Amino acid sequence: MNKTRAEAFSDGVFAVAATLLIFSLAAPAVKSGLLSRALLNEWPSYAAYAISFMTIVVIWVNHHIVFDSMDRIDRPFLFLNALLLLTVAAIPFPTAVLAHYLQAGHDQQTAAFAYGATMSAMAVAFSLFSLYARRFLRTHLPFDWLGFSTGLALFPLATLLALVSFRLSLALYACVTLFYVALPIIRERVMRSRN
């Protein structure tokens, strides 16, 4: 089966999902002279946008690395890829819900829970995608337990934490995203320094 078509379709879904996130940011309607304060008060929307955008970027980068390391693909892999893309395409909706209810000042816990449920589903889908892809790798790579288990453990934990404290939940979502940005960069630097 042709990897190029699957990768091109996937890139399209990632691009659309990342672009749709911007629509969770709404221009505030204010009277003359109050715009600067209204824009500052929109910070929860900016935070939800930034966390979701970086999460999609992390997924896209890792997706790209998986595809690059594979010799071939098969039909079950394409369906697992579609499952992952289903969850990625869904990210803009809970991001918009979260941004809206953080601004509204009510139902933040429910919004943070819905956001986490989507992120948890994405973590499961990416894990299935990655595990199945290992059978097609060109070279054997050691299994990365830290990278594999962090999202699977912390996204559901943050989701449940949303029922107690949406602020702590949001902080944990952001930390997971930063972890997945930093971990591969640190590992690549360590590997380069050893060579």
C-alpha positions in Angstrom: 0.0 0.0 0.0 1.1 3.5 -0.7 2.4 5.4 2.3 2.5 8.7 0.4 -1.3 9.0 0.0 -2.0 8.1 3.6 0.6 10.7 4.8 -0.8 13.4 2.5 -4.4 12.8 3.7 -3.2 12.8 7.3 -1.3 16.1 6.8 -4.5 17.6 5.4 -6.5 16.6 8.5 -3.8 18.0 10.8 -3.7 21.2 8.9 -7.4 21.7 8.9 -7.7 20.8 12.6 -4.9 23.3 13.5 -6.5 26.0 11.4 -10.0 25.5 12.8 -8.7 26.2 16.3 -8.4 29.9 15.6 -12.2 30.0 15.3 -12.4 29.4 19.1 -11.1 32.9 19.5 -13.8 35.5 19.2 -13.4 39.2 18.7 -14.8 40.9 21.8 -17.7 43.3 21.3 -17.0 46.4 23.5 -17.7 50.1 23.7 -15.1 52.6 22.5 -11.9 52.6 24.6 -12.5 49.3 26.3 -10.9 47.0 23.7 -7.5 46.6 25.4 -9.0 45.4 28.6 -11.4 43.1 26.8 -8.5 41.6 24.8 -6.6 40.9 28.0 -9.6 39.3 29.6 -9.7 36.8 26.7 -6.5 35.1 28.0 -8.3 31.8 28.8 -9.2 31.6 25.1 -5.6 32.2 24.1 -4.4 29.6 26.5 -6.9 27.0 25.2 -5.9 27.8 21.7 -2.1 27.6 22.4 -2.4 24.3 24.3 -4.5 22.7 21.6 -2.4 24.0 18.7 0.8 22.7 20.3 -0.8 19.4 21.0 -1.8 19.0 17.4 1.8 20.0 16.4 3.2 17.4 18.7 0.9 14.7 17.3 1.8 15.8 13.7 5.6 15.7 14.4 5.4 12.2 16.0 3.0 11.0 13.3 5.5 12.2 10.7 8.4 10.4 12.5 6.4 7.1 12.6 5.6 7.3 8.9 9.2 8.1 8.0 10.5 5.1 10.0 8.2 2.6 8.3 8.9 0.4 5.2 5.3 -0.3 4.4 1.7 -0.1 5.7 -1.4 -2.3 5.6 -5.1 -1.9 5.7 -5.5 -2.2 9.6 -2.8 0.4 10.0 -4.8 2.8 7.7 -7.9 2.3 9.9 -5.8 3.0 13.0 -4.5 6.1 11.4 -8.1 7.1 10.6 -9.0 6.6 14.2 -6.2 8.9 15.3 -7.2 11.5 12.7 -10.8 11.3 14.0 -9.7 12.3 17.4 -7.4 15.0 16.0 -10.2 16.5 13.9 -12.4 16.6 17.0 -9.9 18.8 19.1 -11.2 22.2 17.8 -14.7 21.5 19.2 -13.8 20.9 22.9 -11.2 23.7 22.6 -14.0 26.1 21.6 -16.2 24.8 24.4 -13.4 25.2 26.9 -12.5 28.7 25.7 -16.2 29.8 25.8 -16.9 28.5 29.3 -13.7 29.8 30.8 -14.8 33.2 29.6 -18.4 32.7 30.7 -17.4 32.0 34.3 -19.6 28.9 34.7 -19.5 25.2 33.8 -15.7 25.4 33.5 -15.3 21.9 35.1 -17.6 20.3 32.6 -15.8 22.1 29.7 -12.4 21.0 31.0 -13.7 17.4 31.4 -15.0 17.3 27.8 -11.6 18.7 26.6 -9.8 16.0 28.6 -12.0 13.3 27.3 -11.1 14.2 23.8 -7.4 14.4 24.6 -7.6 11.0 26.4 -9.2 9.5 23.4 -6.5 11.0 21.2 -3.8 9.5 23.5 -5.4 6.0 23.2 -5.7 6.3 19.4 -2.1 7.5 19.1 -0.9 4.7 21.3 -2.7 2.1 19.2 -1.4 3.7 16.0 2.2 3.7 17.3 2.1 0.1 18.7 0.8 -1.3 15.4 3.3 0.7 13.4 6.2 -1.0 15.2 5.7 -4.1 13.0 6.7 -2.1 9.9 9.7 -0.2 11.2 12.9 -0.4 9.1 15.1 -0.8 12.2 14.3 -2.0 15.6 13.9 0.8 18.1 13.8 0.3 21.9 10.3 0.8 23.3 10.0 4.3 24.9 8.0 3.6 28.1 8.2 7.1 29.4 6.9 8.7 26.2 4.3 6.0 25.7 2.8 6.0 29.2 2.9 9.7 30.0 -0.1 10.8 27.8 -2.0 7.6 28.5 -1.7 8.3 32.2 -1.8 12.0 32.5 -4.5 13.0 30.1 -7.1 10.8 31.9 -5.8 12.0 35.2 -6.2 15.6 34.1 -9.7 14.8 32.9 -10.8 13.4 36.2 -9.0 16.3 38.0 -11.3 18.7 36.0 -14.2 17.5 38.2 -12.3 18.9 41.2 -10.3 21.8 39.8 -10.5 23.0 36.2 -7.4 25.2 36.8 -5.2 22.3 37.9 -6.6 20.2 35.1 -5.7 22.9 32.5 -2.2 23.2 34.0 -1.7 19.5 33.7 -2.9 19.5 30.0 -0.3 22.2 29.3 2.4 20.3 31.2 1.7 17.2 29.1 2.0 19.1 25.9 5.3 20.8 27.1 6.6 17.4 28.1 6.0 16.0 24.6 7.7 19.1 23.0 10.7 18.9 25.3 11.3 15.1 25.6 12.3 14.4 22.0 14.4 17.6 21.8 16.4 16.6 24.9 16.8 13.0 23.7 18.1 14.2 20.3 20.6 16.5 22.0 21.8 13.7 24.3 22.2 11.4 21.3 24.2 14.0 19.3 26.5 14.7 22.2 27.3 11.0 22.5 28.3 10.7 18.9 
